[in-house]
Amino acid sequence: MARTVQIFQSAMIETERLRAEQLELEKRQEQRRKADMSKLADGFEGAVGEIIEIVSGASIELEASAESLSRTAEQAKTLTNKVAAASAEASTNVHSVAAASEEMSSSVNEISSRVQDSARIAEEAVKQAQRTMRA
C-alpha cells in the first residue's frame, strides 16, 4: 500500500514538473518570438531610414546640377539593389523565425503529450491503488 502511494506521489510530482516545464517553455518561446520580431523590426527600420537619407541626398544633388543626373541614376540603381537585398534578407529572417516557431511548437506538443501520458499513468496508479485497497 505504501509503495502504491509512493508511486502515485512520484507520478503526481512528475506531472507537476512536466506542467511547469511546459509553461516555462511556452514563456521562453513567447519571449523569443517577441525578441525576434523586435530585432527584425529594428533592422528593417534602420535599413529604411538609411535608404531615406540616401534618396534625400540624391534628390538635392539632382536639383543642384544637371550633370549629376547620370550619377544619381546610378545611385538609384544601387539603392534599388540594396532594397531588394534587404527585402530578401528580411524575408529569409521571417522564414527562419517561422521555422523556429514551428520547432518550438513541436517541442511544446511533445511535452504536452508526455504530460498527458504521465497523467494517464497517475490515474491508472490511483485506480490500481483503489482496487488494491478494496481487495
BAVO-397812 format. One record per residue (C-alpha): x, y, z; residue in three letters. Coordinates in nm, 4 decimals, always signed. Layout:
REM BAVO-397812
VOTOR       c1       c2       c3 resn
VOTOR        X        Y        Z  Ala
...
END
This chain:
REM BAVO-397812
VOTOR       c1       c2       c3 resn
VOTOR  +0.0000  +0.0000  +0.0000  Met
VOTOR  +0.2798  +0.2402  +0.0931  Ala
VOTOR  +0.4600  +0.1550  -0.2276  Arg
VOTOR  +0.1467  +0.2252  -0.4320  Thr
VOTOR  +0.1044  +0.5584  -0.2580  Val
VOTOR  +0.4720  +0.6345  -0.3209  Gln
VOTOR  +0.4284  +0.5525  -0.6932  Ile
VOTOR  +0.1219  +0.7719  -0.7064  Phe
VOTOR  +0.3076  +1.0589  -0.5355  Gln
VOTOR  +0.6015  +1.0219  -0.7730  Ser
VOTOR  +0.3711  +1.0269  -1.0738  Ala
VOTOR  +0.1958  +1.3395  -0.9474  Met
VOTOR  +0.5272  +1.5126  -0.8784  Ile
VOTOR  +0.6473  +1.4252  -1.2291  Glu
VOTOR  +0.3203  +1.5500  -1.3777  Thr
VOTOR  +0.3561  +1.8814  -1.1964  Glu
VOTOR  +0.7213  +1.9106  -1.3015  Arg
VOTOR  +0.6282  +1.8483  -1.6655  Leu
VOTOR  +0.3489  +2.1043  -1.6457  Arg
VOTOR  +0.5858  +2.3623  -1.5009  Ala
VOTOR  +0.8420  +2.2769  -1.7674  Glu
VOTOR  +0.5799  +2.3187  -2.0390  Gln
VOTOR  +0.4745  +2.6569  -1.9030  Leu
VOTOR  +0.8367  +2.7706  -1.8862  Glu
VOTOR  +0.8960  +2.6526  -2.2433  Leu
VOTOR  +0.5891  +2.8402  -2.3645  Glu
VOTOR  +0.7048  +3.1518  -2.1796  Lys
VOTOR  +1.0540  +3.1311  -2.3313  Arg
VOTOR  +0.9033  +3.0703  -2.6747  Gln
VOTOR  +0.6876  +3.3817  -2.6451  Glu
VOTOR  +0.9828  +3.5886  -2.5238  Gln
VOTOR  +1.1980  +3.4600  -2.8095  Arg
VOTOR  +0.9256  +3.5431  -3.0619  Arg
VOTOR  +0.8952  +3.8952  -2.9244  Lys
VOTOR  +1.2716  +3.9443  -2.9296  Ala
VOTOR  +1.2980  +3.8107  -3.2847  Asp
VOTOR  +1.0161  +4.0310  -3.4073  Met
VOTOR  +1.1644  +4.3352  -3.2326  Ser
VOTOR  +1.5066  +4.2629  -3.3797  Lys
VOTOR  +1.3569  +4.2197  -3.7263  Leu
VOTOR  +1.1576  +4.5439  -3.6948  Ala
VOTOR  +1.4638  +4.7364  -3.5707  Asp
VOTOR  +1.6744  +4.6082  -3.8600  Gly
VOTOR  +1.4077  +4.6943  -4.1115  Phe
VOTOR  +1.3566  +5.0408  -3.9614  Glu
VOTOR  +1.7306  +5.1090  -3.9743  Gly
VOTOR  +1.7543  +4.9941  -4.3361  Ala
VOTOR  +1.4567  +5.2083  -4.4374  Val
VOTOR  +1.5957  +5.5121  -4.2504  Gly
VOTOR  +1.9310  +5.4733  -4.4248  Glu
VOTOR  +1.7637  +5.4425  -4.7635  Ile
VOTOR  +1.5519  +5.7520  -4.6999  Ile
VOTOR  +1.8625  +5.9539  -4.6106  Glu
VOTOR  +2.0455  +5.8419  -4.9237  Ile
VOTOR  +1.7488  +5.9139  -5.1527  Val
VOTOR  +1.7005  +6.2576  -4.9957  Ser
VOTOR  +2.0638  +6.3466  -5.0566  Gly
VOTOR  +2.0414  +6.2221  -5.4129  Ala
VOTOR  +1.7366  +6.4366  -5.4913  Ser
VOTOR  +1.9111  +6.7541  -5.3585  Ile
VOTOR  +2.2063  +6.6832  -5.5851  Glu
VOTOR  +1.9718  +6.6254  -5.8767  Leu
VOTOR  +1.8151  +6.9696  -5.8329  Glu
VOTOR  +2.1573  +7.1374  -5.7971  Ala
VOTOR  +2.3140  +7.0087  -6.1143  Ser
VOTOR  +2.2024  +6.8539  -6.4403  Ala
VOTOR  +2.5453  +6.6929  -6.4647  Glu
VOTOR  +2.4773  +6.4866  -6.1525  Ser
VOTOR  +2.1680  +6.3346  -6.3160  Leu
VOTOR  +2.3642  +6.0406  -6.4535  Ser
VOTOR  +2.5375  +5.9792  -6.1204  Arg
VOTOR  +2.2034  +5.9993  -5.9321  Thr
VOTOR  +2.0527  +5.7422  -6.1676  Ala
VOTOR  +2.3397  +5.5041  -6.0840  Glu
VOTOR  +2.2896  +5.5672  -5.7123  Gln
VOTOR  +1.9192  +5.4890  -5.7503  Ala
VOTOR  +2.0109  +5.1600  -5.9195  Lys
VOTOR  +2.2488  +5.0757  -5.6328  Thr
VOTOR  +1.9856  +5.1662  -5.3753  Leu
VOTOR  +1.7294  +4.9519  -5.5518  Thr
VOTOR  +1.9673  +4.6593  -5.5308  Asn
VOTOR  +2.0221  +4.7293  -5.1596  Lys
VOTOR  +1.6473  +4.7465  -5.1018  Val
VOTOR  +1.5986  +4.4196  -5.2882  Ala
VOTOR  +1.8779  +4.2579  -5.0864  Ala
VOTOR  +1.7355  +4.3948  -4.7604  Ala
VOTOR  +1.3899  +4.2732  -4.8562  Ser
VOTOR  +1.5253  +3.9278  -4.9401  Ala
VOTOR  +1.7138  +3.9189  -4.6105  Glu
VOTOR  +1.4034  +4.0265  -4.4187  Ala
VOTOR  +1.2055  +3.7537  -4.5932  Ser
VOTOR  +1.4710  +3.4982  -4.5023  Thr
VOTOR  +1.4649  +3.6151  -4.1394  Asn
VOTOR  +1.0856  +3.5838  -4.1287  Val
VOTOR  +1.1111  +3.2299  -4.2648  His
VOTOR  +1.3771  +3.1470  -4.0051  Ser
VOTOR  +1.1562  +3.2796  -3.7256  Val
VOTOR  +0.8634  +3.0784  -3.8617  Ala
VOTOR  +1.0740  +2.7620  -3.8767  Ala
VOTOR  +1.1977  +2.8170  -3.5213  Ala
VOTOR  +0.8412  +2.8758  -3.4054  Ser
VOTOR  +0.7304  +2.5515  -3.5693  Glu
VOTOR  +1.0126  +2.3642  -3.3963  Glu
VOTOR  +0.9195  +2.5152  -3.0610  Met
VOTOR  +0.5551  +2.4294  -3.1228  Ser
VOTOR  +0.6545  +2.0719  -3.1952  Ser
VOTOR  +0.8510  +2.0603  -2.8692  Ser
VOTOR  +0.5560  +2.2007  -2.6763  Val
VOTOR  +0.3308  +1.9369  -2.8332  Asn
VOTOR  +0.5763  +1.6629  -2.7357  Glu
VOTOR  +0.5903  +1.7887  -2.3773  Ile
VOTOR  +0.2115  +1.8099  -2.3696  Ser
VOTOR  +0.1882  +1.4528  -2.4909  Ser
VOTOR  +0.4266  +1.3403  -2.2187  Arg
VOTOR  +0.2298  +1.5303  -1.9564  Val
VOTOR  -0.0864  +1.3582  -2.0742  Gln
VOTOR  +0.0903  +1.0203  -2.0597  Asp
VOTOR  +0.2082  +1.0964  -1.7060  Ser
VOTOR  -0.1433  +1.1987  -1.6057  Ala
VOTOR  -0.2810  +0.8780  -1.7552  Arg
VOTOR  -0.0215  +0.6711  -1.5682  Ile
VOTOR  -0.1051  +0.8542  -1.2468  Ala
VOTOR  -0.4766  +0.7882  -1.2967  Glu
VOTOR  -0.4048  +0.4206  -1.3591  Glu
VOTOR  -0.1923  +0.4093  -1.0434  Ala
VOTOR  -0.4768  +0.5646  -0.8447  Val
VOTOR  -0.7255  +0.3154  -0.9856  Lys
VOTOR  -0.4860  +0.0289  -0.9109  Gln
VOTOR  -0.4386  +0.1589  -0.5581  Ala
VOTOR  -0.8153  +0.1783  -0.5111  Gln
VOTOR  -0.8604  -0.1738  -0.6424  Arg
VOTOR  -0.5834  -0.2945  -0.4104  Thr
VOTOR  -0.7434  -0.1235  -0.1127  Met
VOTOR  -1.0831  -0.2775  -0.1922  Arg
VOTOR  -0.9313  -0.6236  -0.2270  Ala
END
